[in-house]
């Protein structure tokens, strides 16, 4: 499990370093665009001050250039987020069986602790896993039975990358601790910063 965390950390650190380099290049290009427009403005004002203000409206052009520059930076950051998502998915899809099993145990613990805290004790659950993890059903059942004394009444396959979803047999309780939902939360937390930077 520790090797998975180290691997995740290494992938994320590499992606974040690449992201930082791309963002720096985008910011340098944005700065160059703005400085170029401002230089043109200054030269023209010296030559034909009144004519430029009345006819060419360079203030509006600078505002437009600044907006274009922010959009360039936004696009780069959006591409970086997509690249991070792709790298995370590739990492998860290449986990070996033992690492996947340990990950499922940890996610089971998290989900069950959430259920205990929010709903109290339960006696039966259904576990939904990715198709590639259905061969781990017996280990999951035994883990839940021996550690928590809970009966797993069914293990079903569902369309997720990995991780699991725990439900009560009556369907009232459903805890999504799949890789899909965890990736979605990470990316959703990154997006507000992108929008903020466009309009600041």
N, C-alpha and C positions, 0 to 999 in steps of 0.2 A: 504493500500500500504506500509505503514511504517512497519507493522507486517511482510509483505512478505520480505522486505529488511532485517529486523532483523533476520528472519528465514534463509534467504540466507546466511547472515553474520555468523550466528551460525553454520550452516552446513559447510561452507567453513573454518571457524576457527577450527572446530573439525577435518576436513579432513587435514588441514594444520598442526595441532599439530601431528596427527597420521603420516603424511608424514614426519615431522621433526624427530620423533622418529625412523621411519623405516630407514630414510637416515642415522641417527647417528649410528644405529646398523650396517648398511651396511658399513659405513666408518670405524667403529671399526674393523669389520671383514677384510676389505681390509687392514688396517694398520697391523693387526695381521699376515696376509698372507705375506705381504712384510717384516715385521720384522723377521718372521720365515725363509724366504728364505735368507735374509741377514745374519742371525745368522749361518745358515748352510754354507753359503759362507765363512764367517770369520773362522769358525772352520776348514773347509777343506783347506783353503789357508794356515793356520798355519801348517797343517800336510803335505800337498803336493802342495805347491804353484805353481810350474811350471806345474805339471801334471794337476791340475784343470784348469788353464788358457788354456792349449793346448787341453785337451781332453773333459772337461765337460762344458766349456763356461758358467759359472754362470752369467756373465753379461747379456747374452742373456736370461737366465732363469729369472733373476730379471725383465728385460724389459717385458717379457711375463707375469710374475706374476702381474706387475703393470697394464698391459693391462687387464688381467682377473679381477683384482680388480675394475678397472673403469667400465668394462662391468657389474659387479655385481651391482654397484651403479646405472648404467643406467637402468638396468632391474627393480630395486626397484622403481626408479623414474617413469618409464613407467607404472608400476603397480599402483603407486599412482595416476597418471593422469587418468588412467582408472577408478579407484575407485572414484575420484572426479567427473568424468563425470557421473558415475552411480548414485552417491548421488544427483547431480544436477537434473538429469532426474527424479529420484524418487520424489524429492521435487516438481518439476513442475507438475508431473502427479497427485499429491495429493492436488493441490490447490483447494479450494472451488470455487463455481461459482462467488461469489462477488469479490474475490481476482483476479480471472482470468479476469473478466470484467474490473476492475480497471487497470490491467496490459495491457489489449488490448487498453484502452483509452490512456494510457501513450505511448505505442508503436505507436499508430495512430498519436499522436501529434508529436513524433520524426520523423516519416516517412514523414508526411505532411510538417513539417518545412524543411526537407531535399529537398523535391520537390519544395517548394516555393523558397528556396535559389538557387537551381540548375536550375530549369526550369521556375520559375515564377508561377503565379496563374493558377489554373485549375478549371474547372467547374464540371467535372464528374470523378469518380473513380470506380474501381472494387476492392473489398476486398476479399482476400483469407485467410481462417482460417482453423484450424484443425476441423475434423469431430465433435469432442466433443463440439466445440464452435459455431456451426452453429445455435444453439438455442438462441444465443445472437445477431443475425442479426439485429433485430428491434432496440435494444438499440444502436448498432454501427451506424446504418443509422441515427437515430435521433441525436446522439452525433455529427456526422460529419455535418449534415444539420444545427443544431442549433449553433454550435460553429464556423463553417467555411463557411457555406452557399454553401457547395459542395454537389451535388447529388450523392448518392451511387447507381449506375445502376445495381449492382449485388454483391451478397455475395456468394462465391463458397467455397466448402470444398476442402482441399488438404492434402497431406500426410506430415504434420508437427506435432511436439509435441505440439505446441501452438504458441502464438504470431500471426503475420500476414504478409501478402505480399500485397502491394498496387500496382495496375497497372492502367495505363490510358486505356480507352476503346480501343484505337488503338494499344495498346501493346508497344508503344514506351518507355513509362516510366514504370519501375518496381523496386520497393524498397522492398527488403527482410529484414523484421524486425522480422523474426520468431525466436523462441527459438533455433531451430537447428543452424541457422547462427550465433547467438550470442555465443552459446556454442563452435561452431567451431572456432570462432575468439579467444576466451579465450584459448582454448587448443593449437591452432596454435602458439600463443604467448609464450606458455610454452616450446614447442619442441626445438627451437634453443639452449636453454641453456643445454638441455640434450646432444645434439650432441657435443657441445663445450666441455663439461666435459669429454667425452670419449677420445678426442684427445689432451687434454691439457697436 
